[in-house]
Amino acid sequence: MTLGLGIATFCGGFLFPFVIRMAWGKMVDNWGPIGGWMAALFIVGTVWCINHGISTPMITQSGAAWVDQGLAAGVGVWVASALVGGNVKKSFPKIAAAVSGGLLGGLLISLFL
């Protein structure tokens, strides 16, 4: 991967949690529960198309590593919360549960794939 593709991939990974942090809460505040559904549709769909779905995607997938868009969103929003002084200690049990569930799910799916 060239330096340019690496920078574009990094920016594409940054884009998703950034847009979530900037827009999702405002859409829910302004439009209520339907705002959450609209945010899910517009933010996730638009960023996925920019990162993966166009003929020259922002993210280069070389096959060396695989990262889910949900993981990028979770890590990005968690880091942003930590940087603005959020109480991240309360999130550690949820992170442990998510990692445990992911490992168990991966083990289960590896039994038949």
N, CA, C and O atoms as a Tinker XYZ file with bonds, in Angstrom:
   452  protein
     1  N      0.851000   -1.173000    0.000000    73     2
     2  CA     0.000000    0.000000    0.000000    64     1     3
     3  C      0.891000    1.228000    0.000000    63     2     4     5
     4  O      1.840000    1.325000    0.777000    81     3
     5  N      0.574000    2.158000   -0.876000    73     3     6
     6  CA     1.358000    3.386000   -0.960000    64     5     7
     7  C      0.991000    4.324000    0.189000    63     6     8     9
     8  O     -0.007000    4.121000    0.879000    81     7
     9  N      1.808000    5.346000    0.379000    73     7    10
    10  CA     1.553000    6.318000    1.440000    64     9    11
    11  C      0.221000    7.036000    1.217000    63    10    12    13
    12  O     -0.536000    7.258000    2.162000    81    11
    13  N     -0.056000    7.391000   -0.023000    73    11    14
    14  CA    -1.322000    8.072000   -0.339000    64    13    15
    15  C     -2.533000    7.214000   -0.017000    63    14    16    17
    16  O     -3.508000    7.704000    0.553000    81    15
    17  N     -2.478000    5.925000   -0.380000    73    15    18
    18  CA    -3.584000    5.021000   -0.060000    64    17    19
    19  C     -3.709000    4.814000    1.445000    63    18    20    21
    20  O     -4.814000    4.684000    1.971000    81    19
    21  N     -2.575000    4.785000    2.130000    73    19    22
    22  CA    -2.602000    4.652000    3.592000    64    21    23
    23  C     -3.251000    5.851000    4.265000    63    22    24    25
    24  O     -4.039000    5.690000    5.197000    81    23
    25  N     -2.928000    7.041000    3.804000    73    23    26
    26  CA    -3.535000    8.259000    4.370000    64    25    27
    27  C     -5.025000    8.285000    4.072000    63    26    28    29
    28  O     -5.823000    8.620000    4.947000    81    27
    29  N     -5.413000    7.936000    2.845000    73    27    30
    30  CA    -6.832000    7.904000    2.493000    64    29    31
    31  C     -7.581000    6.875000    3.335000    63    30    32    33
    32  O     -8.706000    7.134000    3.761000    81    31
    33  N     -6.979000    5.715000    3.580000    73    31    34
    34  CA    -7.601000    4.680000    4.404000    64    33    35
    35  C     -7.767000    5.160000    5.833000    63    34    36    37
    36  O     -8.816000    4.943000    6.440000    81    35
    37  N     -6.750000    5.809000    6.378000    73    35    38
    38  CA    -6.834000    6.355000    7.729000    64    37    39
    39  C     -7.949000    7.391000    7.826000    63    38    40    41
    40  O     -8.732000    7.375000    8.775000    81    39
    41  N     -8.023000    8.284000    6.857000    73    39    42
    42  CA    -9.073000    9.315000    6.857000    64    41    43
    43  C    -10.458000    8.694000    6.697000    63    42    44    45
    44  O    -11.418000    9.164000    7.307000    81    43
    45  N    -10.572000    7.647000    5.887000    73    43    46
    46  CA   -11.854000    6.950000    5.742000    64    45    47
    47  C    -12.288000    6.296000    7.043000    63    46    48    49
    48  O    -13.470000    6.311000    7.386000    81    47
    49  N    -11.334000    5.719000    7.769000    73    47    50
    50  CA   -11.649000    5.136000    9.065000    64    49    51
    51  C    -12.028000    6.184000   10.097000    63    50    52    53
    52  O    -12.854000    5.922000   10.972000    81    51
    53  N    -11.434000    7.366000   10.005000    73    51    54
    54  CA   -11.753000    8.470000   10.903000    64    53    55
    55  C    -13.129000    9.058000   10.595000    63    54    56    57
    56  O    -13.824000    9.525000   11.497000    81    55
    57  N    -13.512000    9.034000    9.344000    73    55    58
    58  CA   -14.735000    9.698000    8.890000    64    57    59
    59  C    -15.995000    9.171000    9.577000    63    58    60    61
    60  O    -16.845000    9.956000    9.998000    81    59
    61  N    -16.119000    7.855000    9.691000    73    59    62
    62  CA   -17.344000    7.266000   10.233000    64    61    63
    63  C    -17.607000    7.673000   11.684000    63    62    64    65
    64  O    -18.682000    8.205000   11.961000    81    63
    65  N    -16.678000    7.449000   12.632000    73    63    66
    66  CA   -16.969000    7.873000   14.011000    64    65    67
    67  C    -17.099000    9.390000   14.139000    63    66    68    69
    68  O    -17.839000    9.873000   14.996000    81    67
    69  N    -16.390000   10.148000   13.298000    73    67    70
    70  CA   -16.496000   11.601000   13.342000    64    69    71
    71  C    -17.906000   12.060000   12.991000    63    70    72    73
    72  O    -18.482000   12.899000   13.683000    81    71
    73  N    -18.458000   11.510000   11.919000    73    71    74
    74  CA   -19.809000   11.898000   11.504000    64    73    75
    75  C    -20.838000   11.420000   12.529000    63    74    76    77
    76  O    -21.812000   12.122000   12.799000    81    75
    77  N    -20.631000   10.241000   13.098000    73    75    78
    78  CA   -21.532000    9.766000   14.159000    64    77    79
    79  C    -21.537000   10.755000   15.308000    63    78    80    81
    80  O    -22.597000   11.158000   15.786000    81    79
    81  N    -20.352000   11.144000   15.748000    73    79    82
    82  CA   -20.234000   12.057000   16.889000    64    81    83
    83  C    -20.847000   13.424000   16.596000    63    82    84    85
    84  O    -21.462000   14.035000   17.470000    81    83
    85  N    -20.679000   13.896000   15.373000    73    83    86
    86  CA   -21.145000   15.234000   15.024000    64    85    87
    87  C    -22.635000   15.300000   14.710000    63    86    88    89
    88  O    -23.267000   16.317000   14.992000    81    87
    89  N    -23.217000   14.247000   14.134000    73    87    90
    90  CA   -24.571000   14.372000   13.597000    64    89    91
    91  C    -25.618000   13.495000   14.264000    63    90    92    93
    92  O    -26.773000   13.910000   14.361000    81    91
    93  N    -25.270000   12.311000   14.722000    73    91    94
    94  CA   -26.285000   11.358000   15.178000    64    93    95
    95  C    -27.113000   11.930000   16.333000    63    94    96    97
    96  O    -28.343000   11.913000   16.280000    81    95
    97  N    -26.455000   12.429000   17.358000    73    95    98
    98  CA   -27.167000   12.977000   18.513000    64    97    99
    99  C    -28.058000   14.153000   18.164000    63    98   100   101
   100  O    -29.155000   14.290000   18.705000    81    99
   101  N    -27.591000   15.002000   17.261000    73    99   102
   102  CA   -28.391000   16.159000   16.848000    64   101   103
   103  C    -29.640000   15.722000   16.091000    63   102   104   105
   104  O    -30.708000   16.314000   16.245000    81   103
   105  N    -29.497000   14.680000   15.271000    73   103   106
   106  CA   -30.666000   14.184000   14.540000    64   105   107
   107  C    -31.697000   13.596000   15.508000    63   106   108   109
   108  O    -32.900000   13.785000   15.324000    81   107
   109  N    -31.234000   12.891000   16.526000    73   107   110
   110  CA   -32.150000   12.325000   17.517000    64   109   111
   111  C    -32.784000   13.444000   18.348000    63   110   112   113
   112  O    -33.980000   13.397000   18.637000    81   111
   113  N    -31.996000   14.440000   18.730000    73   111   114
   114  CA   -32.542000   15.554000   19.509000    64   113   115
   115  C    -33.609000   16.317000   18.734000    63   114   116   117
   116  O    -34.628000   16.711000   19.300000    81   115
   117  N    -33.380000   16.523000   17.452000    73   115   118
   118  CA   -34.308000   17.311000   16.645000    64   117   119
   119  C    -35.543000   16.527000   16.212000    63   118   120   121
   120  O    -36.637000   17.088000   16.165000    81   119
   121  N    -35.390000   15.236000   15.894000    73   119   122
   122  CA   -36.484000   14.477000   15.304000    64   121   123
   123  C    -36.945000   13.299000   16.142000    63   122   124   125
   124  O    -37.815000   12.540000   15.714000    81   123
   125  N    -36.382000   13.137000   17.316000    73   123   126
   126  CA   -36.808000   12.043000   18.189000    64   125   127
   127  C    -36.343000   10.685000   17.680000    63   126   128   129
   128  O    -35.326000   10.584000   16.994000    81   127
   129  N    -37.096000    9.643000   18.019000    73   127   130
   130  CA   -36.676000    8.289000   17.627000    64   129   131
   131  C    -36.512000    8.111000   16.117000    63   130   132   133
   132  O    -35.619000    7.388000   15.675000    81   131
   133  N    -37.358000    8.758000   15.328000    73   131   134
   134  CA   -37.209000    8.637000   13.876000    64   133   135
   135  C    -35.886000    9.241000   13.420000    63   134   136   137
   136  O    -35.342000    8.831000   12.395000    81   135
   137  N    -35.367000   10.201000   14.163000    73   135   138
   138  CA   -34.055000   10.776000   13.859000    64   137   139
   139  C    -32.945000    9.757000   13.998000    63   138   140   141
   140  O    -31.969000    9.799000   13.249000    81   139
   141  N    -33.079000    8.833000   14.952000    73   139   142
   142  CA   -32.094000    7.763000   15.095000    64   141   143
   143  C    -32.110000    6.823000   13.905000    63   142   144   145
   144  O    -31.061000    6.394000   13.424000    81   143
   145  N    -33.307000    6.506000   13.435000    73   143   146
   146  CA   -33.424000    5.647000   12.257000    64   145   147
   147  C    -32.894000    6.357000   11.016000    63   146   148   149
   148  O    -32.230000    5.744000   10.181000    81   147
   149  N    -33.188000    7.643000   10.899000    73   147   150
   150  CA   -32.687000    8.403000    9.753000    64   149   151
   151  C    -31.163000    8.514000    9.804000    63   150   152   153
   152  O    -30.491000    8.419000    8.777000    81   151
   153  N    -30.625000    8.717000   11.015000    73   151   154
   154  CA   -29.173000    8.778000   11.168000    64   153   155
   155  C    -28.546000    7.453000   10.769000    63   154   156   157
   156  O    -27.526000    7.425000   10.080000    81   155
   157  N    -29.158000    6.350000   11.205000    73   155   158
   158  CA   -28.634000    5.033000   10.851000    64   157   159
   159  C    -28.625000    4.848000    9.346000    63   158   160   161
   160  O    -27.664000    4.316000    8.788000    81   159
   161  N    -29.668000    5.277000    8.696000    73   159   162
   162  CA   -29.763000    5.126000    7.245000    64   161   163
   163  C    -28.785000    6.042000    6.524000    63   162   164   165
   164  O    -27.998000    5.585000    5.695000    81   163
   165  N    -28.830000    7.316000    6.831000    73   163   166
   166  CA   -28.036000    8.283000    6.083000    64   165   167
   167  C    -26.555000    8.246000    6.436000    63   166   168   169
   168  O    -25.710000    8.239000    5.542000    81   167
   169  N    -26.229000    8.222000    7.717000    73   167   170
   170  CA   -24.819000    8.272000    8.115000    64   169   171
   171  C    -24.115000    6.974000    7.734000    63   170   172   173
   172  O    -23.083000    7.000000    7.064000    81   171
   173  N    -24.664000    5.847000    8.155000    73   171   174
   174  CA   -24.011000    4.569000    7.873000    64   173   175
   175  C    -23.972000    4.315000    6.374000    63   174   176   177
   176  O    -22.935000    3.922000    5.840000    81   175
   177  N    -25.075000    4.533000    5.697000    73   175   178
   178  CA   -25.123000    4.284000    4.256000    64   177   179
   179  C    -24.194000    5.184000    3.471000    63   178   180   181
   180  O    -23.473000    4.715000    2.590000    81   179
   181  N    -24.201000    6.464000    3.776000    73   179   182
   182  CA   -23.361000    7.407000    3.041000    64   181   183
   183  C    -21.882000    7.133000    3.262000    63   182   184   185
   184  O    -21.100000    7.102000    2.312000    81   183
   185  N    -21.498000    6.935000    4.521000    73   183   186
   186  CA   -20.081000    6.696000    4.803000    64   185   187
   187  C    -19.642000    5.350000    4.232000    63   186   188   189
   188  O    -18.515000    5.228000    3.752000    81   187
   189  N    -20.509000    4.337000    4.275000    73   187   190
   190  CA   -20.140000    3.054000    3.684000    64   189   191
   191  C    -19.901000    3.214000    2.188000    63   190   192   193
   192  O    -18.948000    2.657000    1.643000    81   191
   193  N    -20.772000    3.976000    1.526000    73   191   194
   194  CA   -20.597000    4.188000    0.085000    64   193   195
   195  C    -19.293000    4.923000   -0.218000    63   194   196   197
   196  O    -18.600000    4.584000   -1.178000    81   195
   197  N    -18.961000    5.907000    0.576000    73   195   198
   198  CA   -17.706000    6.637000    0.370000    64   197   199
   199  C    -16.510000    5.718000    0.607000    63   198   200   201
   200  O    -15.548000    5.738000   -0.161000    81   199
   201  N    -16.567000    4.917000    1.663000    73   199   202
   202  CA   -15.430000    4.080000    2.025000    64   201   203
   203  C    -15.299000    2.819000    1.188000    63   202   204   205
   204  O    -14.180000    2.361000    0.955000    81   203
   205  N    -16.414000    2.235000    0.721000    73   203   206
   206  CA   -16.357000    0.936000    0.070000    64   205   207
   207  C    -17.096000    0.843000   -1.257000    63   206   208   209
   208  O    -16.680000    0.089000   -2.137000    81   207
   209  N    -18.170000    1.584000   -1.421000    73   207   210
   210  CA   -19.116000    1.289000   -2.479000    64   209   211
   211  C    -18.948000    2.002000   -3.792000    63   210   212   213
   212  O    -19.702000    1.734000   -4.728000    81   211
   213  N    -17.998000    2.895000   -3.904000    73   211   214
   214  CA   -17.825000    3.595000   -5.174000    64   213   215
   215  C    -16.671000    2.957000   -5.952000    63   214   216   217
   216  O    -15.959000    2.105000   -5.421000    81   215
   217  N    -16.490000    3.366000   -7.195000    73   215   218
   218  CA   -15.467000    2.723000   -8.030000    64   217   219
   219  C    -14.046000    2.991000   -7.531000    63   218   220   221
   220  O    -13.163000    2.159000   -7.736000    81   219
   221  N    -13.811000    4.119000   -6.890000    73   219   222
   222  CA   -12.510000    4.398000   -6.267000    64   221   223
   223  C    -12.742000    4.670000   -4.787000    63   222   224   225
   224  O    -12.815000    5.829000   -4.378000    81   223
   225  N    -12.861000    3.608000   -3.969000    73   223   226
   226  CA   -13.203000    3.795000   -2.562000    64   225   227
   227  C    -12.084000    4.471000   -1.771000    63   226   228   229
   228  O    -10.913000    4.427000   -2.150000    81   227
   229  N    -12.476000    5.090000   -0.673000    73   227   230
   230  CA   -11.516000    5.786000    0.172000    64   229   231
   231  C    -10.629000    4.799000    0.928000    63   230   232   233
   232  O     -9.444000    5.060000    1.139000    81   231
   233  N    -11.200000    3.671000    1.332000    73   231   234
   234  CA   -10.457000    2.681000    2.099000    64   233   235
   235  C     -9.918000    1.617000    1.147000    63   234   236   237
   236  O    -10.645000    1.075000    0.315000    81   235
   237  N     -8.619000    1.331000    1.293000    73   235   238
   238  CA    -7.989000    0.283000    0.508000    64   237   239
   239  C     -7.933000   -0.975000    1.352000    63   238   240   241
   240  O     -7.338000   -0.973000    2.430000    81   239
   241  N     -8.540000   -2.038000    0.880000    73   239   242
   242  CA    -8.524000   -3.305000    1.588000    64   241   243
   243  C     -7.545000   -4.216000    0.882000    63   242   244   245
   244  O     -7.820000   -4.724000   -0.205000    81   243
   245  N     -6.393000   -4.418000    1.512000    73   243   246
   246  CA    -5.332000   -5.180000    0.873000    64   245   247
   247  C     -5.394000   -6.663000    1.196000    63   246   248   249
   248  O     -4.644000   -7.445000    0.610000    81   247
   249  N     -6.244000   -7.062000    2.088000    73   247   250
   250  CA    -6.342000   -8.464000    2.465000    64   249   251
   251  C     -5.462000   -8.810000    3.644000    63   250   252   253
   252  O     -5.607000   -9.894000    4.211000    81   251
   253  N     -4.547000   -7.925000    4.040000    73   251   254
   254  CA    -3.659000   -8.198000    5.160000    64   253   255
   255  C     -4.402000   -8.084000    6.492000    63   254   256   257
   256  O     -4.050000   -8.763000    7.457000    81   255
   257  N     -5.408000   -7.244000    6.548000    73   255   258
   258  CA    -6.161000   -7.057000    7.791000    64   257   259
   259  C     -7.620000   -6.807000    7.441000    63   258   260   261
   260  O     -7.940000   -6.327000    6.354000    81   259
   261  N     -8.493000   -7.139000    8.377000    73   259   262
   262  CA    -9.914000   -6.928000    8.168000    64   261   263
   263  C    -10.470000   -6.256000    9.412000    63   262   264   265
   264  O    -10.305000   -6.761000   10.523000    81   263
   265  N    -11.128000   -5.121000    9.230000    73   263   266
   266  CA   -11.734000   -4.397000   10.338000    64   265   267
   267  C    -13.157000   -4.060000    9.933000    63   266   268   269
   268  O    -13.392000   -3.510000    8.857000    81   267
   269  N    -14.097000   -4.388000   10.792000    73   267   270
   270  CA   -15.491000   -4.110000   10.535000    64   269   271
   271  C    -15.775000   -2.633000   10.768000    63   270   272   273
   272  O    -15.132000   -1.999000   11.605000    81   271
   273  N    -16.731000   -2.087000   10.034000    73   271   274
   274  CA   -17.093000   -0.679000   10.190000    64   273   275
   275  C    -17.639000   -0.409000   11.588000    63   274   276   277
   276  O    -17.446000    0.677000   12.134000    81   275
   277  N    -18.319000   -1.395000   12.167000    73   275   278
   278  CA   -18.829000   -1.234000   13.533000    64   277   279
   279  C    -17.708000   -1.111000   14.546000    63   278   280   281
   280  O    -17.820000   -0.344000   15.503000    81   279
   281  N    -16.625000   -1.858000   14.352000    73   279   282
   282  CA   -15.476000   -1.754000   15.244000    64   281   283
   283  C    -14.843000   -0.374000   15.125000    63   282   284   285
   284  O    -14.476000    0.231000   16.132000    81   283
   285  N    -14.714000    0.123000   13.905000    73   283   286
   286  CA   -14.154000    1.461000   13.705000    64   285   287
   287  C    -15.011000    2.517000   14.394000    63   286   288   289
   288  O    -14.481000    3.443000   15.009000    81   287
   289  N    -16.322000    2.383000   14.296000    73   287   290
   290  CA   -17.217000    3.343000   14.949000    64   289   291
   291  C    -17.084000    3.250000   16.464000    63   290   292   293
   292  O    -16.985000    4.274000   17.141000    81   291
   293  N    -17.081000    2.049000   16.994000    73   291   294
   294  CA   -16.977000    1.875000   18.443000    64   293   295
   295  C    -15.689000    2.417000   19.016000    63   294   296   297
   296  O    -15.701000    3.136000   20.015000    81   295
   297  N    -14.577000    2.077000   18.387000    73   295   298
   298  CA   -13.274000    2.549000   18.874000    64   297   299
   299  C    -13.174000    4.060000   18.724000    63   298   300   301
   300  O    -12.708000    4.746000   19.634000    81   299
   301  N    -13.606000    4.579000   17.590000    73   299   302
   302  CA   -13.519000    6.020000   17.362000    64   301   303
   303  C    -14.355000    6.834000   18.324000    63   302   304   305
   304  O    -13.882000    7.838000   18.856000    81   303
   305  N    -15.586000    6.420000   18.557000    73   303   306
   306  CA   -16.456000    7.149000   19.488000    64   305   307
   307  C    -15.940000    7.002000   20.917000    63   306   308   309
   308  O    -16.018000    7.951000   21.697000    81   307
   309  N    -15.410000    5.816000   21.278000    73   307   310
   310  CA   -14.858000    5.609000   22.622000    64   309   311
   311  C    -13.650000    6.511000   22.849000    63   310   312   313
   312  O    -13.536000    7.133000   23.905000    81   311
   313  N    -12.749000    6.590000   21.876000    73   311   314
   314  CA   -11.565000    7.446000   22.000000    64   313   315
   315  C    -11.972000    8.912000   22.078000    63   314   316   317
   316  O    -11.411000    9.668000   22.872000    81   315
   317  N    -12.935000    9.320000   21.268000    73   315   318
   318  CA   -13.401000   10.709000   21.313000    64   317   319
   319  C    -13.997000   11.034000   22.676000    63   318   320   321
   320  O    -13.770000   12.122000   23.206000    81   319
   321  N    -14.752000   10.109000   23.244000    73   319   322
   322  CA   -15.319000   10.332000   24.576000    64   321   323
   323  C    -14.224000   10.426000   25.624000    63   322   324   325
   324  O    -14.308000   11.246000   26.538000    81   323
   325  N    -13.202000    9.595000   25.501000    73   323   326
   326  CA   -12.085000    9.640000   26.450000    64   325   327
   327  C    -11.331000   10.959000   26.347000    63   326   328   329
   328  O    -10.892000   11.502000   27.361000    81   327
   329  N    -11.178000   11.477000   25.139000    73   327   330
   330  CA   -10.431000   12.715000   24.945000    64   329   331
   331  C    -11.154000   13.940000   25.480000    63   330   332   333
   332  O    -10.505000   14.911000   25.867000    81   331
   333  N    -12.469000   13.921000   25.511000    73   331   334
   334  CA   -13.207000   15.073000   26.028000    64   333   335
   335  C    -13.522000   14.934000   27.510000    63   334   336   337
   336  O    -14.274000   15.735000   28.066000    81   335
   337  N    -12.953000   13.926000   28.148000    73   335   338
   338  CA   -13.104000   13.791000   29.590000    64   337   339
   339  C    -14.261000   12.928000   30.034000    63   338   340   341
   340  O    -14.703000   13.034000   31.178000    81   339
   341  N    -14.761000   12.078000   29.162000    73   339   342
   342  CA   -15.843000   11.167000   29.547000    64   341   343
   343  C    -15.349000   10.108000   30.518000    63   342   344   345
   344  O    -14.156000    9.807000   30.562000    81   343
   345  N    -16.260000    9.546000   31.292000    73   343   346
   346  CA   -15.920000    8.507000   32.254000    64   345   347
   347  C    -15.872000    7.162000   31.524000    63   346   348   349
   348  O    -16.890000    6.486000   31.380000    81   347
   349  N    -14.683000    6.790000   31.069000    73   347   350
   350  CA   -14.553000    5.561000   30.294000    64   349   351
   351  C    -14.422000    4.328000   31.180000    63   350   352   353
   352  O    -14.532000    3.207000   30.683000    81   351
   353  N    -14.191000    4.504000   32.470000    73   351   354
   354  CA   -14.081000    3.340000   33.362000    64   353   355
   355  C    -15.379000    2.542000   33.395000    63   354   356   357
   356  O    -15.354000    1.321000   33.545000    81   355
   357  N    -16.508000    3.223000   33.254000    73   355   358
   358  CA   -17.797000    2.528000   33.272000    64   357   359
   359  C    -17.991000    1.671000   32.019000    63   358   360   361
   360  O    -18.845000    0.784000   32.005000    81   359
   361  N    -17.214000    1.925000   30.979000    73   359   362
   362  CA   -17.382000    1.174000   29.734000    64   361   363
   363  C    -16.582000   -0.124000   29.708000    63   362   364   365
   364  O    -16.823000   -0.961000   28.838000    81   363
   365  N    -15.648000   -0.322000   30.622000    73   363   366
   366  CA   -14.791000   -1.505000   30.579000    64   365   367
   367  C    -15.561000   -2.824000   30.671000    63   366   368   369
   368  O    -15.231000   -3.744000   29.923000    81   367
   369  N    -16.570000   -2.973000   31.544000    73   367   370
   370  CA   -17.321000   -4.237000   31.543000    64   369   371
   371  C    -18.054000   -4.491000   30.216000    63   370   372   373
   372  O    -18.158000   -5.637000   29.778000    81   371
   373  N    -18.554000   -3.440000   29.584000    73   371   374
   374  CA   -19.237000   -3.601000   28.298000    64   373   375
   375  C    -18.243000   -3.974000   27.201000    63   374   376   377
   376  O    -18.565000   -4.767000   26.316000    81   375
   377  N    -17.045000   -3.410000   27.255000    73   375   378
   378  CA   -16.019000   -3.763000   26.281000    64   377   379
   379  C    -15.620000   -5.223000   26.458000    63   378   380   381
   380  O    -15.467000   -5.954000   25.480000    81   379
   381  N    -15.453000   -5.640000   27.705000    73   379   382
   382  CA   -15.101000   -7.044000   27.971000    64   381   383
   383  C    -16.204000   -7.978000   27.472000    63   382   384   385
   384  O    -15.912000   -9.034000   26.912000    81   383
   385  N    -17.459000   -7.598000   27.671000    73   383   386
   386  CA   -18.566000   -8.422000   27.192000    64   385   387
   387  C    -18.584000   -8.470000   25.660000    63   386   388   389
   388  O    -18.836000   -9.526000   25.080000    81   387
   389  N    -18.323000   -7.348000   25.008000    73   387   390
   390  CA   -18.310000   -7.319000   23.547000    64   389   391
   391  C    -17.174000   -8.173000   22.982000    63   390   392   393
   392  O    -17.366000   -8.900000   22.008000    81   391
   393  N    -15.997000   -8.084000   23.595000    73   391   394
   394  CA   -14.862000   -8.887000   23.135000    64   393   395
   395  C    -15.139000  -10.366000   23.364000    63   394   396   397
   396  O    -14.865000  -11.193000   22.493000    81   395
   397  N    -15.679000  -10.702000   24.525000    73   395   398
   398  CA   -16.011000  -12.106000   24.813000    64   397   399
   399  C    -17.049000  -12.645000   23.830000    63   398   400   401
   400  O    -16.919000  -13.760000   23.325000    81   399
   401  N    -18.073000  -11.847000   23.566000    73   399   402
   402  CA   -19.103000  -12.262000   22.606000    64   401   403
   403  C    -18.544000  -12.420000   21.203000    63   402   404   405
   404  O    -18.917000  -13.348000   20.485000    81   403
   405  N    -17.645000  -11.516000   20.806000    73   403   406
   406  CA   -17.025000  -11.617000   19.491000    64   405   407
   407  C    -16.150000  -12.857000   19.368000    63   406   408   409
   408  O    -16.158000  -13.533000   18.339000    81   407
   409  N    -15.401000  -13.148000   20.418000    73   407   410
   410  CA   -14.567000  -14.354000   20.402000    64   409   411
   411  C    -15.419000  -15.616000   20.355000    63   410   412   413
   412  O    -15.121000  -16.551000   19.612000    81   411
   413  N    -16.469000  -15.634000   21.147000    73   411   414
   414  CA   -17.354000  -16.798000   21.145000    64   413   415
   415  C    -18.049000  -16.958000   19.795000    63   414   416   417
   416  O    -18.161000  -18.070000   19.279000    81   415
   417  N    -18.509000  -15.859000   19.230000    73   415   418
   418  CA   -19.143000  -15.916000   17.909000    64   417   419
   419  C    -18.167000  -16.369000   16.835000    63   418   420   421
   420  O    -18.524000  -17.155000   15.957000    81   419
   421  N    -16.925000  -15.872000   16.903000    73   419   422
   422  CA   -15.909000  -16.298000   15.946000    64   421   423
   423  C    -15.588000  -17.773000   16.070000    63   422   424   425
   424  O    -15.415000  -18.464000   15.066000    81   423
   425  N    -15.509000  -18.254000   17.297000    73   423   426
   426  CA   -15.271000  -19.683000   17.519000    64   425   427
   427  C    -16.423000  -20.504000   16.962000    63   426   428   429
   428  O    -16.211000  -21.506000   16.279000    81   427
   429  N    -17.630000  -20.075000   17.255000    73   427   430
   430  CA   -18.806000  -20.806000   16.777000    64   429   431
   431  C    -18.863000  -20.860000   15.257000    63   430   432   433
   432  O    -19.115000  -21.917000   14.678000    81   431
   433  N    -18.632000  -19.730000   14.615000    73   431   434
   434  CA   -18.715000  -19.709000   13.154000    64   433   435
   435  C    -17.559000  -20.484000   12.519000    63   434   436   437
   436  O    -17.693000  -20.996000   11.407000    81   435
   437  N    -16.420000  -20.571000   13.223000    73   435   438
   438  CA   -15.286000  -21.321000   12.674000    64   437   439
   439  C    -15.552000  -22.830000   12.690000    63   438   440   441
   440  O    -14.863000  -23.585000   12.003000    81   439
   441  N    -16.532000  -23.268000   13.456000    73   439   442
   442  CA   -16.835000  -24.694000   13.526000    64   441   443
   443  C    -17.513000  -25.216000   12.259000    63   442   444   445
   444  O    -17.464000  -26.412000   11.971000    81   443
   445  N    -18.150000  -24.310000   11.502000    73   443   446
   446  CA   -18.827000  -24.797000   10.303000    64   445   447
   447  C    -18.435000  -24.061000    9.023000    63   446   448   449
   448  O    -18.969000  -24.377000    7.959000    81   447
   449  N    -17.546000  -23.119000    9.088000    73   447   450
   450  CA   -17.072000  -22.461000    7.847000    64   449   451
   451  C    -15.684000  -22.919000    7.499000    63   450   452
   452  O    -15.122000  -22.479000    6.497000    81   451
